Amino acid sequence: MSVTEADVGQRVSLRRRLPSGEYSDVVGVLESWQDDVLRIRRRTGETVEVPRGIIVAGKVVPPAPPARR
């Protein structure tokens, strides 16, 4: 994973493995990284907490494109 604690404030994309064995992606701004839990704020305003141990891939991504009219 190329996301680090230094990336707080950046937009990131994370792939996590759920307890069911399926994979799920989370994209948003990395708000915090404390006690091996990453807190991501999605474009909708929803906050998602992702434990470091279930992340299988992650990277910093460009800012979201502006909303269409």
N, CA, C and O atoms as a Tripos MOL2 file, in Angstrom:
@<TRIPOS>MOLECULE
protein
  276   275    69     0     0
PROTEIN
NO_CHARGES

@<TRIPOS>ATOM
      1 N           0.8520   -1.1720    0.0000 N.3       1 MET1
      2 CA          0.0000    0.0000    0.0000 C.3       1 MET1
      3 C           0.8960    1.2330    0.0000 C.2       1 MET1
      4 O           1.8550    1.3170    0.7670 O.2       1 MET1
      5 N           0.5730    2.1790   -0.8630 N.am      2 SER2
      6 CA          1.4130    3.3630   -0.9480 C.3       2 SER2
      7 C           0.8670    4.5500   -0.1510 C.2       2 SER2
      8 O           1.4530    5.6310   -0.1930 O.2       2 SER2
      9 N          -0.2370    4.3750    0.5700 N.am      3 VAL3
     10 CA         -0.7790    5.4390    1.4210 C.3       3 VAL3
     11 C          -0.0710    5.3760    2.7790 C.2       3 VAL3
     12 O           0.0900    4.3010    3.3570 O.2       3 VAL3
     13 N           0.3500    6.5490    3.2790 N.am      4 THR4
     14 CA          1.0110    6.6170    4.5810 C.3       4 THR4
     15 C           0.3290    7.6760    5.4410 C.2       4 THR4
     16 O          -0.5430    8.4060    4.9710 O.2       4 THR4
     17 N           0.7350    7.7480    6.6930 N.am      5 GLU5
     18 CA          0.1810    8.7540    7.5980 C.3       5 GLU5
     19 C           0.4520   10.1610    7.0960 C.2       5 GLU5
     20 O          -0.2930   11.0850    7.4200 O.2       5 GLU5
     21 N           1.4970   10.3380    6.3160 N.am      6 ALA6
     22 CA          1.8200   11.6540    5.7530 C.3       6 ALA6
     23 C           0.7850   12.1030    4.7260 C.2       6 ALA6
     24 O           0.7730   13.2720    4.3420 O.2       6 ALA6
     25 N          -0.0820   11.1980    4.2740 N.am      7 ASP7
     26 CA         -1.0920   11.5240    3.2600 C.3       7 ASP7
     27 C          -2.3980   12.0450    3.8440 C.2       7 ASP7
     28 O          -3.3530   12.2610    3.0980 O.2       7 ASP7
     29 N          -2.4660   12.2520    5.1450 N.am      8 VAL8
     30 CA         -3.6710   12.8220    5.7480 C.3       8 VAL8
     31 C          -3.9520   14.1530    5.0570 C.2       8 VAL8
     32 O          -3.0580   14.9850    4.9000 O.2       8 VAL8
     33 N          -5.2040   14.3410    4.6480 N.am      9 GLY9
     34 CA         -5.5990   15.5410    3.9110 C.3       9 GLY9
     35 C          -5.6620   15.3280    2.4090 C.2       9 GLY9
     36 O          -6.2110   16.1590    1.6870 O.2       9 GLY9
     37 N          -5.1010   14.2140    1.9290 N.am     10 GLN10
     38 CA         -5.1110   13.8920    0.4940 C.3      10 GLN10
     39 C          -6.3180   13.0110    0.1610 C.2      10 GLN10
     40 O          -6.8800   12.3500    1.0340 O.2      10 GLN10
     41 N          -6.7010   13.0140   -1.1120 N.am     11 ARG11
     42 CA         -7.7540   12.1080   -1.5890 C.3      11 ARG11
     43 C          -7.1020   10.7590   -1.8790 C.2      11 ARG11
     44 O          -6.0750   10.6840   -2.5540 O.2      11 ARG11
     45 N          -7.7130    9.6960   -1.3600 N.am     12 VAL12
     46 CA         -7.1380    8.3630   -1.5120 C.3      12 VAL12
     47 C          -8.1890    7.3790   -1.9960 C.2      12 VAL12
     48 O          -9.3920    7.6150   -1.8870 O.2      12 VAL12
     49 N          -7.7040    6.2790   -2.5300 N.am     13 SER13
     50 CA         -8.5320    5.1430   -2.9120 C.3      13 SER13
     51 C          -7.9900    3.9270   -2.1800 C.2      13 SER13
     52 O          -6.8090    3.5990   -2.2940 O.2      13 SER13
     53 N          -8.8600    3.2560   -1.4240 N.am     14 LEU14
     54 CA         -8.4550    2.0650   -0.6740 C.3      14 LEU14
     55 C          -9.3070    0.8800   -1.0890 C.2      14 LEU14
     56 O         -10.5100    1.0260   -1.3040 O.2      14 LEU14
     57 N          -8.7070   -0.2700   -1.2010 N.am     15 ARG15
     58 CA         -9.4430   -1.5170   -1.3990 C.3      15 ARG15
     59 C          -9.3100   -2.3140   -0.1170 C.2      15 ARG15
     60 O          -8.2070   -2.5380    0.3810 O.2      15 ARG15
     61 N         -10.4490   -2.7410    0.4110 N.am     16 ARG16
     62 CA        -10.4500   -3.4880    1.6760 C.3      16 ARG16
     63 C         -11.1460   -4.8230    1.4900 C.2      16 ARG16
     64 O         -12.0220   -4.9800    0.6390 O.2      16 ARG16
     65 N         -10.7370   -5.7730    2.3020 N.am     17 ARG17
     66 CA        -11.3670   -7.0940    2.2680 C.3      17 ARG17
     67 C         -12.3580   -7.1670    3.4130 C.2      17 ARG17
     68 O         -11.9850   -7.0200    4.5760 O.2      17 ARG17
     69 N         -13.6210   -7.3960    3.0820 N.am     18 LEU18
     70 CA        -14.6870   -7.4630    4.0660 C.3      18 LEU18
     71 C         -14.7100   -8.8360    4.7470 C.2      18 LEU18
     72 O         -14.1410   -9.7940    4.2240 O.2      18 LEU18
     73 N         -15.3660   -8.9350    5.9130 N.am     19 PRO19
     74 CA        -15.4490  -10.2380    6.6030 C.3      19 PRO19
     75 C         -16.0610  -11.3400    5.7330 C.2      19 PRO19
     76 O         -15.7690  -12.5200    5.9280 O.2      19 PRO19
     77 N         -16.9080  -10.9560    4.7750 N.am     20 SER20
     78 CA        -17.5360  -11.9380    3.8810 C.3      20 SER20
     79 C         -16.5510  -12.4890    2.8570 C.2      20 SER20
     80 O         -16.8550  -13.4560    2.1580 O.2      20 SER20
     81 N         -15.3650  -11.8740    2.7640 N.am     21 GLY21
     82 CA        -14.3790  -12.2840    1.7720 C.3      21 GLY21
     83 C         -14.4330  -11.4390    0.5100 C.2      21 GLY21
     84 O         -13.5400  -11.5290   -0.3320 O.2      21 GLY21
     85 N         -15.4690  -10.6210    0.3660 N.am     22 GLU22
     86 CA        -15.5810   -9.7450   -0.7910 C.3      22 GLU22
     87 C         -14.6830   -8.5280   -0.6110 C.2      22 GLU22
     88 O         -14.2310   -8.2260    0.4940 O.2      22 GLU22
     89 N         -14.4370   -7.8420   -1.7130 N.am     23 TYR23
     90 CA        -13.6370   -6.6280   -1.6790 C.3      23 TYR23
     91 C         -14.5460   -5.4200   -1.8660 C.2      23 TYR23
     92 O         -15.5720   -5.5000   -2.5420 O.2      23 TYR23
     93 N         -14.1610   -4.3100   -1.2640 N.am     24 SER24
     94 CA        -14.9230   -3.0810   -1.3730 C.3      24 SER24
     95 C         -13.9400   -1.9190   -1.4430 C.2      24 SER24
     96 O         -12.9320   -1.9060   -0.7370 O.2      24 SER24
     97 N         -14.2400   -0.9410   -2.3010 N.am     25 ASP25
     98 CA        -13.3780    0.2250   -2.4520 C.3      25 ASP25
     99 C         -13.9580    1.4130   -1.6900 C.2      25 ASP25
    100 O         -15.1750    1.5880   -1.6190 O.2      25 ASP25
    101 N         -13.0850    2.2110   -1.1320 N.am     26 VAL26
    102 CA        -13.4560    3.4560   -0.4620 C.3      26 VAL26
    103 C         -12.6040    4.5550   -1.0740 C.2      26 VAL26
    104 O         -11.3770    4.4540   -1.1070 O.2      26 VAL26
    105 N         -13.2660    5.6190   -1.5660 N.am     27 VAL27
    106 CA        -12.5570    6.7520   -2.1480 C.3      27 VAL27
    107 C         -13.0050    8.0060   -1.4120 C.2      27 VAL27
    108 O         -14.2010    8.2420   -1.2350 O.2      27 VAL27
    109 N         -12.0440    8.8000   -0.9880 N.am     28 GLY28
    110 CA        -12.3640   10.0420   -0.3070 C.3      28 GLY28
    111 C         -11.1140   10.6510    0.3030 C.2      28 GLY28
    112 O          -9.9970   10.2060    0.0410 O.2      28 GLY28
    113 N         -11.3190   11.6700    1.1150 N.am     29 VAL29
    114 CA        -10.2100   12.3770    1.7480 C.3      29 VAL29
    115 C          -9.8290   11.6560    3.0400 C.2      29 VAL29
    116 O         -10.6770   11.3840    3.8900 O.2      29 VAL29
    117 N          -8.5530   11.3550    3.1660 N.am     30 LEU30
    118 CA         -8.0350   10.7210    4.3840 C.3      30 LEU30
    119 C          -8.0030   11.7870    5.4730 C.2      30 LEU30
    120 O          -7.1510   12.6750    5.4580 O.2      30 LEU30
    121 N          -8.9380   11.6930    6.4170 N.am     31 GLU31
    122 CA         -9.0490   12.7040    7.4730 C.3      31 GLU31
    123 C          -8.1200   12.4320    8.6450 C.2      31 GLU31
    124 O          -7.5850   13.3610    9.2500 O.2      31 GLU31
    125 N          -7.9310   11.1590    8.9630 N.am     32 SER32
    126 CA         -7.0350   10.8450   10.0790 C.3      32 SER32
    127 C          -6.5560    9.4110    9.9720 C.2      32 SER32
    128 O          -7.1330    8.5830    9.2680 O.2      32 SER32
    129 N          -5.4720    9.1480   10.7000 N.am     33 TRP33
    130 CA         -4.8910    7.7990   10.7850 C.3      33 TRP33
    131 C          -4.4120    7.6470   12.2200 C.2      33 TRP33
    132 O          -3.3200    8.0920   12.5720 O.2      33 TRP33
    133 N          -5.2390    7.0140   13.0420 N.am     34 GLN34
    134 CA         -4.9100    6.8480   14.4530 C.3      34 GLN34
    135 C          -5.1340    5.4020   14.8630 C.2      34 GLN34
    136 O          -6.1240    4.7810   14.4760 O.2      34 GLN34
    137 N          -4.2100    4.8770   15.6470 N.am     35 ASP35
    138 CA         -4.3230    3.5030   16.1620 C.3      35 ASP35
    139 C          -4.6160    2.5000   15.0540 C.2      35 ASP35
    140 O          -5.4270    1.5910   15.2310 O.2      35 ASP35
    141 N          -3.9480    2.6670   13.9020 N.am     36 ASP36
    142 CA         -4.1100    1.7800   12.7420 C.3      36 ASP36
    143 C          -5.5310    1.7530   12.1910 C.2      36 ASP36
    144 O          -5.9540    0.7500   11.6160 O.2      36 ASP36
    145 N          -6.2700    2.8470   12.3620 N.am     37 VAL37
    146 CA         -7.5940    3.0010   11.7560 C.3      37 VAL37
    147 C          -7.5560    4.2610   10.8960 C.2      37 VAL37
    148 O          -7.2400    5.3460   11.3840 O.2      37 VAL37
    149 N          -7.8830    4.1080    9.6080 N.am     38 LEU38
    150 CA         -7.9120    5.2310    8.6840 C.3      38 LEU38
    151 C          -9.3480    5.7360    8.5930 C.2      38 LEU38
    152 O         -10.2850    4.9530    8.4360 O.2      38 LEU38
    153 N          -9.5070    7.0410    8.6940 N.am     39 ARG39
    154 CA        -10.8330    7.6400    8.6070 C.3      39 ARG39
    155 C         -10.9170    8.3970    7.2910 C.2      39 ARG39
    156 O         -10.1510    9.3310    7.0500 O.2      39 ARG39
    157 N         -11.8610    7.9840    6.4330 N.am     40 ILE40
    158 CA        -12.0260    8.5330    5.0900 C.3      40 ILE40
    159 C         -13.3670    9.2550    5.0010 C.2      40 ILE40
    160 O         -14.4000    8.7110    5.3930 O.2      40 ILE40
    161 N         -13.3450   10.4930    4.4780 N.am     41 ARG41
    162 CA        -14.5980   11.2130    4.2440 C.3      41 ARG41
    163 C         -14.9130   11.1480    2.7600 C.2      41 ARG41
    164 O         -14.1770   11.6790    1.9280 O.2      41 ARG41
    165 N         -16.0330   10.4810    2.4400 N.am     42 ARG42
    166 CA        -16.4660   10.3500    1.0500 C.3      42 ARG42
    167 C         -17.0520   11.6640    0.5400 C.2      42 ARG42
    168 O         -17.3270   12.5810    1.3150 O.2      42 ARG42
    169 N         -17.2350   11.7360   -0.7640 N.am     43 ARG43
    170 CA        -17.8000   12.9240   -1.4100 C.3      43 ARG43
    171 C         -19.1820   13.2560   -0.8490 C.2      43 ARG43
    172 O         -19.5690   14.4240   -0.8070 O.2      43 ARG43
    173 N         -19.9230   12.2410   -0.4190 N.am     44 THR44
    174 CA        -21.2750   12.4310    0.1190 C.3      44 THR44
    175 C         -21.2580   13.0250    1.5250 C.2      44 THR44
    176 O         -22.2990   13.4340    2.0400 O.2      44 THR44
    177 N         -20.0760   13.0740    2.1480 N.am     45 GLY45
    178 CA        -19.9660   13.5420    3.5250 C.3      45 GLY45
    179 C         -19.9000   12.4130    4.5300 C.2      45 GLY45
    180 O         -19.5630   12.6260    5.6950 O.2      45 GLY45
    181 N         -20.2230   11.2050    4.0780 N.am     46 GLU46
    182 CA        -20.1610   10.0250    4.9450 C.3      46 GLU46
    183 C         -18.7110    9.7560    5.3530 C.2      46 GLU46
    184 O         -17.7950    9.8810    4.5410 O.2      46 GLU46
    185 N         -18.5180    9.3860    6.6150 N.am     47 THR47
    186 CA        -17.1940    9.0300    7.1030 C.3      47 THR47
    187 C         -17.1200    7.5200    7.2590 C.2      47 THR47
    188 O         -18.0220    6.8990    7.8220 O.2      47 THR47
    189 N         -16.0340    6.9310    6.7530 N.am     48 VAL48
    190 CA        -15.8260    5.4840    6.8230 C.3      48 VAL48
    191 C         -14.5300    5.2320    7.5820 C.2      48 VAL48
    192 O         -13.4980    5.8210    7.2600 O.2      48 VAL48
    193 N         -14.5750    4.3630    8.5860 N.am     49 GLU49
    194 CA        -13.3670    3.9710    9.3090 C.3      49 GLU49
    195 C         -12.9080    2.6150    8.7920 C.2      49 GLU49
    196 O         -13.6770    1.6540    8.7640 O.2      49 GLU49
    197 N         -11.6480    2.5530    8.3860 N.am     50 VAL50
    198 CA        -11.0970    1.3380    7.7890 C.3      50 VAL50
    199 C          -9.8890    0.8860    8.6070 C.2      50 VAL50
    200 O          -8.8780    1.5880    8.6430 O.2      50 VAL50
    201 N          -9.9740   -0.2730    9.2660 N.am     51 PRO51
    202 CA         -8.8010   -0.7830    9.9850 C.3      51 PRO51
    203 C          -7.6740   -1.0990    9.0050 C.2      51 PRO51
    204 O          -7.9170   -1.6660    7.9400 O.2      51 PRO51
    205 N          -6.4620   -0.7390    9.3570 N.am     52 ARG52
    206 CA         -5.2920   -0.9530    8.4920 C.3      52 ARG52
    207 C          -5.1490   -2.4220    8.0960 C.2      52 ARG52
    208 O          -4.7170   -2.7230    6.9830 O.2      52 ARG52
    209 N          -5.5000   -3.3210    8.9790 N.am     53 GLY53
    210 CA         -5.3090   -4.7440    8.7380 C.3      53 GLY53
    211 C          -6.1540   -5.3420    7.6260 C.2      53 GLY53
    212 O          -5.8360   -6.4290    7.1430 O.2      53 GLY53
    213 N          -7.2280   -4.6640    7.1990 N.am     54 ILE54
    214 CA         -8.0680   -5.2320    6.1340 C.3      54 ILE54
    215 C          -7.8180   -4.5700    4.7840 C.2      54 ILE54
    216 O          -8.4520   -4.9300    3.7920 O.2      54 ILE54
    217 N          -6.8970   -3.5990    4.7360 N.am     55 ILE55
    218 CA         -6.5940   -2.9180    3.4760 C.3      55 ILE55
    219 C          -5.6450   -3.7810    2.6570 C.2      55 ILE55
    220 O          -4.5930   -4.1980    3.1400 O.2      55 ILE55
    221 N          -6.0300   -4.0420    1.4090 N.am     56 VAL56
    222 CA         -5.1860   -4.8540    0.5310 C.3      56 VAL56
    223 C          -4.4600   -4.0040   -0.5140 C.2      56 VAL56
    224 O          -3.4730   -4.4470   -1.1000 O.2      56 VAL56
    225 N          -4.9560   -2.7730   -0.7470 N.am     57 ALA57
    226 CA         -4.2990   -1.8610   -1.6930 C.3      57 ALA57
    227 C          -4.7640   -0.4480   -1.3970 C.2      57 ALA57
    228 O          -5.8710   -0.2320   -0.9040 O.2      57 ALA57
    229 N          -3.9030    0.5120   -1.7040 N.am     58 GLY58
    230 CA         -4.2850    1.8980   -1.5080 C.3      58 GLY58
    231 C          -3.3320    2.8210   -2.2320 C.2      58 GLY58
    232 O          -2.1520    2.5150   -2.4000 O.2      58 GLY58
    233 N          -3.8670    3.9710   -2.6650 N.am     59 LYS59
    234 CA         -3.0210    4.9550   -3.3310 C.3      59 LYS59
    235 C          -3.6530    6.3310   -3.2080 C.2      59 LYS59
    236 O          -4.8560    6.4670   -2.9880 O.2      59 LYS59
    237 N          -2.8130    7.3480   -3.3550 N.am     60 VAL60
    238 CA         -3.2880    8.7230   -3.4290 C.3      60 VAL60
    239 C          -3.7950    8.9440   -4.8470 C.2      60 VAL60
    240 O          -3.1560    8.5230   -5.8110 O.2      60 VAL60
    241 N          -4.9490    9.6070   -4.9740 N.am     61 VAL61
    242 CA         -5.5470    9.8530   -6.2920 C.3      61 VAL61
    243 C          -5.7820   11.3540   -6.4690 C.2      61 VAL61
    244 O          -5.8120   12.0960   -5.4870 O.2      61 VAL61
    245 N          -5.9490   11.8050   -7.7210 N.am     62 PRO62
    246 CA         -6.1700   13.2370   -7.9740 C.3      62 PRO62
    247 C          -7.4560   13.7300   -7.3170 C.2      62 PRO62
    248 O          -8.3370   12.9310   -6.9980 O.2      62 PRO62
    249 N          -7.5670   15.0390   -7.1130 N.am     63 PRO63
    250 CA         -8.8120   15.6010   -6.5590 C.3      63 PRO63
    251 C         -10.0100   15.2230   -7.4220 C.2      63 PRO63
    252 O          -9.8880   14.9760   -8.6220 O.2      63 PRO63
    253 N         -11.1600   15.1860   -6.7770 N.am     64 ALA64
    254 CA        -12.3960   14.8470   -7.5000 C.3      64 ALA64
    255 C         -12.6890   15.9200   -8.5440 C.2      64 ALA64
    256 O         -12.4360   17.1010   -8.3070 O.2      64 ALA64
    257 N         -13.2230   15.5150   -9.6980 N.am     65 PRO65
    258 CA        -13.5820   16.5190  -10.7140 C.3      65 PRO65
    259 C         -14.7520   17.3510  -10.1910 C.2      65 PRO65
    260 O         -15.5200   16.8800   -9.3520 O.2      65 PRO65
    261 N         -14.8920   18.5870  -10.6840 N.am     66 PRO66
    262 CA        -16.0090   19.4180  -10.2340 C.3      66 PRO66
    263 C         -17.3430   18.8010  -10.6280 C.2      66 PRO66
    264 O         -17.4480   18.0930  -11.6300 O.2      66 PRO66
    265 N         -18.3470   19.0800   -9.8290 N.am     67 ALA67
    266 CA        -19.6910   18.5450  -10.1090 C.3      67 ALA67
    267 C         -20.2350   19.1490  -11.3990 C.2      67 ALA67
    268 O         -19.9890   20.3130  -11.7180 O.2      67 ALA67
    269 N         -20.9800   18.3250  -12.1290 N.am     68 ARG68
    270 CA        -21.6050   18.8060  -13.3600 C.3      68 ARG68
    271 C         -22.8240   19.6530  -13.0160 C.2      68 ARG68
    272 O         -23.4300   19.5060  -11.9550 O.2      68 ARG68
    273 N         -23.1580   20.5290  -13.9290 N.am     69 ARG69
    274 CA        -24.3620   21.3540  -13.7240 C.3      69 ARG69
    275 C         -25.5860   20.6260  -14.1780 C.2      69 ARG69
    276 O         -26.6920   21.1590  -14.0840 O.2      69 ARG69
@<TRIPOS>BOND
     1     1     2 1
     2     2     3 1
     3     3     4 2
     4     3     5 am
     5     5     6 1
     6     6     7 1
     7     7     8 2
     8     7     9 am
     9     9    10 1
    10    10    11 1
    11    11    12 2
    12    11    13 am
    13    13    14 1
    14    14    15 1
    15    15    16 2
    16    15    17 am
    17    17    18 1
    18    18    19 1
    19    19    20 2
    20    19    21 am
    21    21    22 1
    22    22    23 1
    23    23    24 2
    24    23    25 am
    25    25    26 1
    26    26    27 1
    27    27    28 2
    28    27    29 am
    29    29    30 1
    30    30    31 1
    31    31    32 2
    32    31    33 am
    33    33    34 1
    34    34    35 1
    35    35    36 2
    36    35    37 am
    37    37    38 1
    38    38    39 1
    39    39    40 2
    40    39    41 am
    41    41    42 1
    42    42    43 1
    43    43    44 2
    44    43    45 am
    45    45    46 1
    46    46    47 1
    47    47    48 2
    48    47    49 am
    49    49    50 1
    50    50    51 1
    51    51    52 2
    52    51    53 am
    53    53    54 1
    54    54    55 1
    55    55    56 2
    56    55    57 am
    57    57    58 1
    58    58    59 1
    59    59    60 2
    60    59    61 am
    61    61    62 1
    62    62    63 1
    63    63    64 2
    64    63    65 am
    65    65    66 1
    66    66    67 1
    67    67    68 2
    68    67    69 am
    69    69    70 1
    70    70    71 1
    71    71    72 2
    72    71    73 am
    73    73    74 1
    74    74    75 1
    75    75    76 2
    76    75    77 am
    77    77    78 1
    78    78    79 1
    79    79    80 2
    80    79    81 am
    81    81    82 1
    82    82    83 1
    83    83    84 2
    84    83    85 am
    85    85    86 1
    86    86    87 1
    87    87    88 2
    88    87    89 am
    89    89    90 1
    90    90    91 1
    91    91    92 2
    92    91    93 am
    93    93    94 1
    94    94    95 1
    95    95    96 2
    96    95    97 am
    97    97    98 1
    98    98    99 1
    99    99   100 2
   100    99   101 am
   101   101   102 1
   102   102   103 1
   103   103   104 2
   104   103   105 am
   105   105   106 1
   106   106   107 1
   107   107   108 2
   108   107   109 am
   109   109   110 1
   110   110   111 1
   111   111   112 2
   112   111   113 am
   113   113   114 1
   114   114   115 1
   115   115   116 2
   116   115   117 am
   117   117   118 1
   118   118   119 1
   119   119   120 2
   120   119   121 am
   121   121   122 1
   122   122   123 1
   123   123   124 2
   124   123   125 am
   125   125   126 1
   126   126   127 1
   127   127   128 2
   128   127   129 am
   129   129   130 1
   130   130   131 1
   131   131   132 2
   132   131   133 am
   133   133   134 1
   134   134   135 1
   135   135   136 2
   136   135   137 am
   137   137   138 1
   138   138   139 1
   139   139   140 2
   140   139   141 am
   141   141   142 1
   142   142   143 1
   143   143   144 2
   144   143   145 am
   145   145   146 1
   146   146   147 1
   147   147   148 2
   148   147   149 am
   149   149   150 1
   150   150   151 1
   151   151   152 2
   152   151   153 am
   153   153   154 1
   154   154   155 1
   155   155   156 2
   156   155   157 am
   157   157   158 1
   158   158   159 1
   159   159   160 2
   160   159   161 am
   161   161   162 1
   162   162   163 1
   163   163   164 2
   164   163   165 am
   165   165   166 1
   166   166   167 1
   167   167   168 2
   168   167   169 am
   169   169   170 1
   170   170   171 1
   171   171   172 2
   172   171   173 am
   173   173   174 1
   174   174   175 1
   175   175   176 2
   176   175   177 am
   177   177   178 1
   178   178   179 1
   179   179   180 2
   180   179   181 am
   181   181   182 1
   182   182   183 1
   183   183   184 2
   184   183   185 am
   185   185   186 1
   186   186   187 1
   187   187   188 2
   188   187   189 am
   189   189   190 1
   190   190   191 1
   191   191   192 2
   192   191   193 am
   193   193   194 1
   194   194   195 1
   195   195   196 2
   196   195   197 am
   197   197   198 1
   198   198   199 1
   199   199   200 2
   200   199   201 am
   201   201   202 1
   202   202   203 1
   203   203   204 2
   204   203   205 am
   205   205   206 1
   206   206   207 1
   207   207   208 2
   208   207   209 am
   209   209   210 1
   210   210   211 1
   211   211   212 2
   212   211   213 am
   213   213   214 1
   214   214   215 1
   215   215   216 2
   216   215   217 am
   217   217   218 1
   218   218   219 1
   219   219   220 2
   220   219   221 am
   221   221   222 1
   222   222   223 1
   223   223   224 2
   224   223   225 am
   225   225   226 1
   226   226   227 1
   227   227   228 2
   228   227   229 am
   229   229   230 1
   230   230   231 1
   231   231   232 2
   232   231   233 am
   233   233   234 1
   234   234   235 1
   235   235   236 2
   236   235   237 am
   237   237   238 1
   238   238   239 1
   239   239   240 2
   240   239   241 am
   241   241   242 1
   242   242   243 1
   243   243   244 2
   244   243   245 am
   245   245   246 1
   246   246   247 1
   247   247   248 2
   248   247   249 am
   249   249   250 1
   250   250   251 1
   251   251   252 2
   252   251   253 am
   253   253   254 1
   254   254   255 1
   255   255   256 2
   256   255   257 am
   257   257   258 1
   258   258   259 1
   259   259   260 2
   260   259   261 am
   261   261   262 1
   262   262   263 1
   263   263   264 2
   264   263   265 am
   265   265   266 1
   266   266   267 1
   267   267   268 2
   268   267   269 am
   269   269   270 1
   270   270   271 1
   271   271   272 2
   272   271   273 am
   273   273   274 1
   274   274   275 1
   275   275   276 2
@<TRIPOS>SUBSTRUCTURE
     1 MET1         2 RESIDUE 1 A MET
     2 SER2         6 RESIDUE 1 A SER
     3 VAL3        10 RESIDUE 1 A VAL
     4 THR4        14 RESIDUE 1 A THR
     5 GLU5        18 RESIDUE 1 A GLU
     6 ALA6        22 RESIDUE 1 A ALA
     7 ASP7        26 RESIDUE 1 A ASP
     8 VAL8        30 RESIDUE 1 A VAL
     9 GLY9        34 RESIDUE 1 A GLY
    10 GLN10       38 RESIDUE 1 A GLN
    11 ARG11       42 RESIDUE 1 A ARG
    12 VAL12       46 RESIDUE 1 A VAL
    13 SER13       50 RESIDUE 1 A SER
    14 LEU14       54 RESIDUE 1 A LEU
    15 ARG15       58 RESIDUE 1 A ARG
    16 ARG16       62 RESIDUE 1 A ARG
    17 ARG17       66 RESIDUE 1 A ARG
    18 LEU18       70 RESIDUE 1 A LEU
    19 PRO19       74 RESIDUE 1 A PRO
    20 SER20       78 RESIDUE 1 A SER
    21 GLY21       82 RESIDUE 1 A GLY
    22 GLU22       86 RESIDUE 1 A GLU
    23 TYR23       90 RESIDUE 1 A TYR
    24 SER24       94 RESIDUE 1 A SER
    25 ASP25       98 RESIDUE 1 A ASP
    26 VAL26      102 RESIDUE 1 A VAL
    27 VAL27      106 RESIDUE 1 A VAL
    28 GLY28      110 RESIDUE 1 A GLY
    29 VAL29      114 RESIDUE 1 A VAL
    30 LEU30      118 RESIDUE 1 A LEU
    31 GLU31      122 RESIDUE 1 A GLU
    32 SER32      126 RESIDUE 1 A SER
    33 TRP33      130 RESIDUE 1 A TRP
    34 GLN34      134 RESIDUE 1 A GLN
    35 ASP35      138 RESIDUE 1 A ASP
    36 ASP36      142 RESIDUE 1 A ASP
    37 VAL37      146 RESIDUE 1 A VAL
    38 LEU38      150 RESIDUE 1 A LEU
    39 ARG39      154 RESIDUE 1 A ARG
    40 ILE40      158 RESIDUE 1 A ILE
    41 ARG41      162 RESIDUE 1 A ARG
    42 ARG42      166 RESIDUE 1 A ARG
    43 ARG43      170 RESIDUE 1 A ARG
    44 THR44      174 RESIDUE 1 A THR
    45 GLY45      178 RESIDUE 1 A GLY
    46 GLU46      182 RESIDUE 1 A GLU
    47 THR47      186 RESIDUE 1 A THR
    48 VAL48      190 RESIDUE 1 A VAL
    49 GLU49      194 RESIDUE 1 A GLU
    50 VAL50      198 RESIDUE 1 A VAL
    51 PRO51      202 RESIDUE 1 A PRO
    52 ARG52      206 RESIDUE 1 A ARG
    53 GLY53      210 RESIDUE 1 A GLY
    54 ILE54      214 RESIDUE 1 A ILE
    55 ILE55      218 RESIDUE 1 A ILE
    56 VAL56      222 RESIDUE 1 A VAL
    57 ALA57      226 RESIDUE 1 A ALA
    58 GLY58      230 RESIDUE 1 A GLY
    59 LYS59      234 RESIDUE 1 A LYS
    60 VAL60      238 RESIDUE 1 A VAL
    61 VAL61      242 RESIDUE 1 A VAL
    62 PRO62      246 RESIDUE 1 A PRO
    63 PRO63      250 RESIDUE 1 A PRO
    64 ALA64      254 RESIDUE 1 A ALA
    65 PRO65      258 RESIDUE 1 A PRO
    66 PRO66      262 RESIDUE 1 A PRO
    67 ALA67      266 RESIDUE 1 A ALA
    68 ARG68      270 RESIDUE 1 A ARG
    69 ARG69      274 RESIDUE 1 A ARG
